[in-house]
Amino acid sequence: MQNRRTFLKAAVLSASIAAIGGLSSSAWAADTIKVGVLHSLSGTMAISETALKETALMTIEEINAKGGVLGKKLEPVVVDPASDWPKFAEKARQLLSQDKVAVTFGCWTSVSRKSVLPVYKELNGLLFYPVQYEGEELEKNVFYTGAAPNQQAIPAVEYLMSKEGGSAKRFVLLGTDYVYPRTTNKILRAFLKSKGVAEADIIEEYTPFGHSDYQTIIAKIKKFAGEGKKTAVISTINGDSNVPFYK
């Protein structure tokens, strides 16, 4: 399972903006409909989130070329929370209170989503969250467009355990140290145990955001995999740490 690569789909963006019915009269009276784009364009998560920003802008351009939404052009308002979780909340408040966006497309990590959630609840804003997440959360101010572990992680592990997937008997649960990897791996560990995988055949490792030295962990994985059982690595590493890890 690769890092979190699910991207915004043009149809989702178009349909969701068109379906917005809760805008204030002042928002409808404006010449354009403002759309917030809340993704890290710098810092450790920029390697992943910049692509989401570009996808949103491309889709907005396509919608505008076809006449916009309800006769109005969409106006993107792009901000950079710079992979800083408190700054996500700050930028979210700016989008809602100052820029008066009708809807926001943003966040990647669950920690950034949880950072902005109180702001969207307080100001009754609408956030479209574009990637898979750990589940265990449901809020009326958020559209969760990605898969939860039972829809993605567990089927992936089931496949790896099958003959077609390599008949893995041992599992390395490797992730960045925050809520999504830890919660997903807690769910995966319980699933593996339900399938008869022994505790000794599962290891978990976590690294901080921006981690780059994976030599010790790679050596541990090689030793673990070299003890006679087919081994699979389930990676929930996020951001630019993927580059040194995969190298």
N, C-alpha and C positions, 0 to 999 in steps of 0.2 A: 504494500500500500504506500503510495507516494505521499509527499507532503500535501497540504491542503490546496488543491489546484482548481477547484470548481469555480468557474467564471460566470459573471452576469450574462444572462441570455437576452438577446434583443427583444424577444417576445415578452419576456417577463417585465422588462423595463417599460416597454410600450404599453402593455396591458395594465400594469399597475398604476402608472401615471394617469392613464385614461380613466381608470376606475376610481380615482380619488374623488370622494364626494363631500368631505368634511372641511373644505377650505372656507375661510372667512370671505365675506362679501368684498372686503378690500383686496384680497388675493385675486379673486376673479376679476375685479375692476382693473387690475394692473395690465400693462401691455403684454407682459410675458408671464409665464409660470416658472418660478425659480425652483431649481432642483439642486439639492445639496449633494456634494460628492466628498465624502469623509474618509479618505484613505491616506496611509503613510506614504509620502513621496520622498522621505529621507529616513535614515536610521536603519535598524536591522530588518524591519519588515518591508522596506521599500522594494526589495527584489521581488516580492510577491504582490504587493498592493498596487504598485504602479500600473500593472497590467489591468487591474480592475478599474482604475481611474480612466485609462485609455478606452476600455470597453464601454464604459458609461458615456464618455464623450462621443465616441463613434456612434452609439445608438441614438443619443440625443440629436446628433447631426442628421442621422437617417430619418428620424421622426420629423424634424423640422423641414427636411427636404420634401416630405410628403404632406406638408401643410400644418404640422404641429398637432396640438391636442385641443379640441374644442375651439378651433380657429385661432389659437394663441401659440406662439413659438415658445419652446422651452429654453430657459436660460440657466446654464450650469453655473453653480457657485462652488469652486474647488478650494478646499482648505487642506493644509498639511499638518496633521497632529504629530508627525515626526517620530512615530514608534514610541511615543510617551503616553502612558495610559491616563494620567490626570489631564494631559493636554487634549485628549480625545473628548473628555467632558467639557472642557473649556471651549473647544471648537464647535461642539454640538450646540452649546448654548448660544454661541455667536450665530450659527446658521439659523436657529429658530427665532431668537429674539431680535437680532439686528438685521440679518439678511432676509428674514421672513420666507424661508423656503417652504414649499408645499409638502415636500417629501425629501428624505435623505437616503442615499444609497451609500453604505459605508461599513467600516470595520472589517477585520479579518480574524484576529484572535478573539477568543471568548473573553479574555480579560479586558480588551478594549470595549467590547459590547456591554459587559457588565459595568464598565466605567460610565458609559453614556446613558445607560438605561434609566437611572433616576432623573436625568434631565428630560428625556423624552416623556416620562410619566408625568413629571411636574408641569411641563409646558404642553402636554398632550400632542406631541409631535409623532411623526410616523417614520420608522426606520425599516428599510429593507436590508436584511443581513444576507450576503450573497454566497456564503460558503457552508460546508458541513460543520456541525457542532456536536457537543457532547449530550444534548438533550437536557432533561431535568429542569427545563425552564419554559414557561409559556406566558407571554405578556401581550396584551391587546395593542400595545404601541409598536410591536415588532412583527414583521413578516419574516419567518425563518424559512428561507428558500432552499437550504441544503439538507443533506441527509444526516440522520442521527445514527449512532453506532449500530443499532439493529438493522439499519438499511444499508450500511456500507462496511463498517469494520468487521462485524460478525460474519456476513457473507464472504468477505475476503479471507478471513481466517478459516472458515469452513472449506473454502476452495483449496487453501494451502494444505489442509489436513487430508484432502481427498487424493486419490491416486493420480488424477489428472493434474492436480496442483503441486505434486511432488511428495505427498505423504509425509509432511512435516510432523515430527514428534516433539521437538523442542522449540521454544519461542522466546525471542528477545523482544521485550516491549521497551522501545527506546524513544524518548520524547523530550521536548523542551519543558522546562519546569514551570508549568502553570495549569490552569483548571482543565483545559480541553484534553491534553495528553493524560493527565493523572486520572480524570474521570473516565475517559475512554478505556484506559488500561485497567482500571478497576473493574469495568464491565467485561472486558476481554478476559481478565484473569478468572472471573467467576464463570464465564462461558467455558473456558478451557478446562477448568476443574470439573464442570458438569459433564464434559466429554471424556473424563478419565485421565487428563494430563496431570502428572504428579507435580507437586510444588517444586521439586528439584529440577524439573524440566522447564521452568519459567524463571527468567530474570528480568528485572526492571532497572532501567538506568535513565537518569534525567540530567540535563545540562541547562545552564541559564541561556537566556536570549543572547545572541551574538557570540556564542561559544565557538571556538575554532580549532582547538587541539583535541582531536579524537583518537590519538594513537593508543592511549591506555584502554579506552573503551573497545576499540577495534581488536586489540590484543585479547581482551577478555572474551569478546564474541568468538574470536577464532579458537580459543581454548575450549569454550563451551560447545562450539560446533564440532570440535575435533574429538569428542568423547564417544563417537559411535552412533549418534542419532541424527537424522536429518533435521536441520535447524532453519527456521524462518525468522527474519528480522522484520518487525512491524514498526515502521518509523512514523512518529508524529512530531518529528523535528520541524520547527517553523523558522521562516525567514532565511537570512543569509548563511546561517549555520549549515544549511543543506549542502552548500558548495564544498567546504572542507570535508564534511562527512562522506559524501559520495566519492570524492577524490580518494 
